[in-house]
Amino acid sequence: MIDFRYHAMSLAAVFVALAVGLLLGVTLGDTSLVSDVRGSLEDSLKKDLNESRQESSDRKQQIERQNEFIGAAYPQLVADSMSGDRVATIGSATVAQSTLKSVTRAVEPAGANVEYIAQLLAKPQYAKIAAALDVNDVVADETPTPAEADQLGRAVGRRLARGRNTGVMRRLVFSRLSGNLKRARYFAYARQQATDADTEEGKVFDGFERGVVAGLSQQADRVAGVENTTTEPTNIKWYNSLGLSTVDDIQDFAGYYSLVSIFNGAKGDYGYKDSADSIVPQVGP
């Protein structure tokens, strides 16, 4: 016996197949209809693309105008707030030159003079530095512990802040440097974590680098930690462990303003990263 439900489903399938075939036949047979649909679709897509391009161009021009305004307003905003102050910029071995130059762009409109820009050697000769600074009791050989390297770094940082032992600094402590090592009131430190940070040698260098920043902080009026928004891994916690206020967007005007504010007494972490207290320090009391 034939099942009635099966029979009904078979008939329904036949009618569906006929309907689909009819529609396909009409569509394939009517080339003008296909051409019209395709033309309308192309026109619509071109219109959307042109509108998107125009919107993108308008936004780019708007951003450029805003940047022009900020660039013109920034020197007036910070004018004379650091008049005659001397600033030094120190960086770790692999930090980008653009980061160091950003410090200059930040403080010069405020009236400050960047007296010194330098980068630490990637592999310092610790025993030679100790001998040259007459602190052999701190480091006696080329394989100090991180704690011994920290003590040596502090001796370097204190002398650096006082403008002493310039010859030793040039020969044994720094690789790239420019300017005259004079006594500066303010220091900006820019760090890029070494790729071998987890090795024993990397830990010794970290101790030395920490010591340099700690020694600077003991003698200089203020030391700020700076980095770009693209710096990875971030160094903010590293700076904070040494008591430094920080700027994580030193590449733009907001970072410039934050750095000048820190040198003028603001405390905190500023920029766009999750570690920031706010984008810039509060204006006024």
C-alpha positions as CSV (number, residue, x, y, z in Angstrom):
1,M,0.0,0.0,0.0
2,I,1.3,3.5,-0.9
3,D,1.6,5.8,2.1
4,F,-0.5,8.9,1.6
5,R,2.0,11.2,3.3
6,Y,4.8,10.0,1.1
7,H,2.7,10.6,-2.0
8,A,1.8,14.1,-0.9
9,M,5.5,15.0,-0.2
10,S,6.5,13.7,-3.6
11,L,3.9,15.9,-5.4
12,A,5.1,18.9,-3.4
13,A,8.7,18.2,-4.4
14,V,7.7,18.1,-8.0
15,F,5.9,21.4,-7.8
16,V,8.9,23.0,-6.1
17,A,11.2,21.7,-8.8
18,L,9.0,23.1,-11.5
19,A,8.8,26.5,-9.9
20,V,12.6,26.7,-9.4
21,G,13.1,25.6,-13.0
22,L,10.7,28.2,-14.3
23,L,12.4,31.0,-12.4
24,L,15.8,29.9,-13.6
25,G,14.6,29.7,-17.2
26,V,13.1,33.2,-17.0
27,T,16.3,34.7,-15.5
28,L,18.7,33.0,-17.8
29,G,16.6,33.7,-20.8
30,D,16.3,37.4,-20.0
31,T,19.8,38.8,-20.4
32,S,18.6,42.4,-20.1
33,L,17.2,41.6,-16.7
34,V,20.6,40.2,-15.5
35,S,22.4,43.2,-17.0
36,D,20.1,45.7,-15.3
37,V,20.5,44.0,-11.9
38,R,24.3,43.9,-12.3
39,G,24.5,47.5,-13.4
40,S,22.4,48.7,-10.5
41,L,24.6,46.8,-8.1
42,E,27.8,48.2,-9.6
43,D,26.4,51.8,-9.4
44,S,25.4,51.3,-5.8
45,L,28.8,49.9,-4.8
46,K,30.6,52.7,-6.6
47,K,28.5,55.3,-4.9
48,D,29.1,53.8,-1.5
49,L,32.9,53.6,-2.3
50,N,33.0,57.2,-3.4
51,E,31.1,58.4,-0.3
52,S,33.5,56.4,2.0
53,R,36.5,57.9,0.3
54,Q,35.1,61.4,0.7
55,E,34.3,60.8,4.3
56,S,37.8,59.4,4.9
57,S,39.3,62.5,3.2
58,D,37.2,64.9,5.2
59,R,38.2,63.2,8.5
60,K,41.9,63.2,7.5
61,Q,41.7,67.0,6.8
62,Q,39.9,67.5,10.1
63,I,42.7,65.6,12.0
64,E,45.4,67.6,10.1
65,R,43.7,70.9,11.0
66,Q,43.4,69.8,14.7
67,N,47.1,68.8,14.7
68,E,48.1,72.2,13.2
69,F,46.1,74.0,15.9
70,I,47.6,71.9,18.7
71,G,51.1,72.4,17.2
72,A,50.6,76.1,17.2
73,A,49.0,76.3,20.6
74,Y,51.5,74.0,22.5
75,P,54.4,76.5,22.7
76,Q,52.0,79.1,24.0
77,L,50.6,76.6,26.6
78,V,54.0,75.8,28.1
79,A,55.9,79.0,27.3
80,D,58.5,79.9,29.9
81,S,57.4,77.2,32.3
82,M,60.9,75.8,32.2
83,S,62.8,78.9,31.3
84,G,66.6,78.2,31.4
85,D,66.2,74.8,33.0
86,R,68.7,72.1,31.9
87,V,67.4,68.7,30.9
88,A,69.3,65.5,30.1
89,T,67.8,62.5,28.3
90,I,69.2,59.0,29.0
91,G,68.0,55.8,27.3
92,S,68.7,52.1,27.5
93,A,70.8,50.5,24.7
94,T,68.0,49.6,22.3
95,V,65.5,52.4,22.8
96,A,64.4,54.2,19.6
97,Q,66.2,57.5,18.8
98,S,62.8,59.0,18.1
99,T,61.8,58.5,21.7
100,L,64.9,60.4,22.9
101,K,64.2,63.2,20.4
102,S,60.6,63.5,21.6
103,V,61.9,64.7,25.0
104,T,63.6,67.6,23.2
105,R,60.5,68.4,21.3
106,A,58.6,68.4,24.6
107,V,60.8,70.7,26.7
108,E,62.3,73.2,24.3
109,P,59.1,75.1,23.7
110,A,58.9,75.5,27.5
111,G,62.2,77.3,27.5
112,A,64.4,74.4,28.7
113,N,67.7,73.4,27.2
114,V,68.5,69.7,26.5
115,E,72.1,69.5,27.4
116,Y,72.8,65.8,27.0
117,I,71.4,62.8,25.2
118,A,72.9,59.4,25.8
119,Q,72.3,55.7,25.7
120,L,73.7,53.0,27.9
121,L,76.0,50.4,26.5
122,A,74.3,47.1,26.1
123,K,77.1,45.2,27.7
124,P,78.9,47.4,30.2
125,Q,82.4,46.4,31.6
126,Y,81.4,46.5,35.2
127,A,84.8,46.0,36.7
128,K,86.4,48.7,34.6
129,I,83.7,51.1,35.5
130,A,84.1,50.3,39.2
131,A,87.9,50.8,38.9
132,A,87.5,54.1,37.0
133,L,85.1,55.4,39.6
134,D,87.2,54.1,42.5
135,V,84.5,51.9,43.9
136,N,86.2,48.5,43.6
137,D,84.6,47.4,46.8
138,V,81.3,47.4,45.0
139,V,82.3,45.3,42.0
140,A,85.5,43.3,42.0
141,D,85.1,41.3,38.7
142,E,83.1,41.2,35.5
143,T,80.4,38.8,36.8
144,P,78.7,40.8,39.5
145,T,75.4,39.9,41.1
146,P,72.3,41.9,40.2
147,A,72.6,43.5,43.6
148,E,76.3,44.5,43.1
149,A,75.4,45.9,39.6
150,D,72.7,47.9,41.3
151,Q,75.2,49.5,43.7
152,L,77.5,50.3,40.8
153,G,74.7,51.8,38.8
154,R,73.8,54.1,41.7
155,A,77.4,55.3,41.8
156,V,77.2,56.0,38.1
157,G,73.8,57.8,38.4
158,R,74.9,60.0,41.3
159,R,78.0,61.2,39.4
160,L,76.0,61.6,36.2
161,A,73.5,63.9,37.9
162,R,76.4,66.0,39.4
163,G,78.2,66.2,36.0
164,R,81.3,64.3,37.3
165,N,83.6,61.7,35.7
166,T,82.6,62.8,32.2
167,G,85.5,60.9,30.6
168,V,84.5,57.6,32.3
169,M,80.9,58.1,31.2
170,R,81.9,58.6,27.6
171,R,84.3,55.7,27.5
172,L,82.7,53.0,29.6
173,V,79.0,53.8,30.3
174,F,77.4,55.2,27.2
175,S,77.4,54.2,23.5
176,R,75.6,57.0,21.7
177,L,75.7,60.5,23.2
178,S,75.6,64.1,22.2
179,G,76.0,67.4,24.0
180,N,78.1,68.3,27.0
181,L,77.6,66.5,30.3
182,K,76.7,69.4,32.6
183,R,74.7,69.4,35.8
184,A,71.1,69.1,34.8
185,R,68.1,69.7,37.0
186,Y,65.8,67.2,35.3
187,F,66.3,63.9,33.6
188,A,64.1,61.9,31.3
189,Y,64.8,58.1,31.2
190,A,63.6,56.1,28.2
191,R,63.8,52.3,28.6
192,Q,63.4,49.4,26.2
193,Q,63.6,46.0,27.9
194,A,66.5,43.9,26.6
195,T,65.7,40.8,24.7
196,D,67.8,38.7,27.1
197,A,66.1,40.1,30.2
198,D,65.4,36.6,31.6
199,T,69.0,35.4,31.3
200,E,71.6,35.8,34.1
201,E,73.4,38.5,32.1
202,G,70.1,40.3,31.5
203,K,69.3,40.3,35.2
204,V,72.7,41.8,36.0
205,F,72.1,44.5,33.4
206,D,68.7,45.2,34.8
207,G,70.3,45.7,38.2
208,F,72.8,48.1,36.8
209,E,70.1,50.0,34.9
210,R,67.9,50.3,38.0
211,G,70.9,51.6,39.9
212,V,71.6,54.3,37.4
213,V,68.0,55.6,37.6
214,A,68.0,55.3,41.4
215,G,71.3,57.3,41.5
216,L,69.9,59.9,39.3
217,S,66.8,60.2,41.4
218,Q,69.0,60.7,44.5
219,Q,70.7,63.8,43.0
220,A,68.5,65.3,40.3
221,D,65.5,67.5,41.1
222,R,63.2,65.2,39.1
223,V,63.5,62.1,36.9
224,A,60.6,61.0,34.7
225,G,60.1,57.7,32.9
226,V,59.0,58.0,29.3
227,E,58.0,55.6,26.5
228,N,55.8,55.5,23.4
229,T,52.3,54.1,23.2
230,T,53.8,51.4,21.0
231,T,56.5,50.4,23.5
232,E,56.2,46.7,24.3
233,P,56.5,45.4,26.9
234,T,55.6,48.5,28.8
235,N,58.0,49.8,31.4
236,I,55.5,51.7,33.6
237,K,55.7,49.3,36.5
238,W,59.5,49.2,36.3
239,Y,59.5,53.0,36.5
240,N,57.0,53.0,39.4
241,S,59.2,50.6,41.4
242,L,61.8,53.3,41.4
243,G,59.4,56.0,42.4
244,L,59.2,57.7,39.0
245,S,56.2,59.5,37.5
246,T,55.7,58.5,33.9
247,V,54.5,59.4,30.4
248,D,53.5,56.6,28.1
249,D,52.7,58.7,25.0
250,I,55.9,60.8,24.7
251,Q,55.5,60.8,20.9
252,D,52.6,63.3,20.8
253,F,51.6,66.6,22.2
254,A,49.7,65.2,25.2
255,G,52.9,63.4,26.2
256,Y,54.9,66.5,25.7
257,Y,52.6,68.5,28.0
258,S,52.6,65.7,30.6
259,L,56.4,65.6,30.7
260,V,56.7,69.3,31.2
261,S,54.1,69.1,33.9
262,I,56.0,66.4,35.7
263,F,59.2,68.5,35.6
264,N,57.1,71.3,37.1
265,G,56.0,69.1,40.0
266,A,53.1,66.9,38.8
267,K,53.1,63.3,40.0
268,G,51.5,60.3,38.5
269,D,51.2,58.2,35.4
270,Y,49.9,59.9,32.3
271,G,49.0,58.8,28.8
272,Y,46.6,56.2,27.2
273,K,47.7,52.9,28.6
274,D,45.7,51.1,31.2
275,S,48.4,52.1,33.8
276,A,47.7,55.8,33.3
277,D,45.9,57.9,35.9
278,S,44.7,60.3,33.2
279,I,45.7,61.5,29.8
280,V,47.4,64.6,31.1
281,P,47.9,66.1,34.6
282,Q,45.1,68.3,36.0
283,V,45.4,71.9,35.0
284,G,45.5,74.4,37.9
285,P,45.3,73.8,41.6
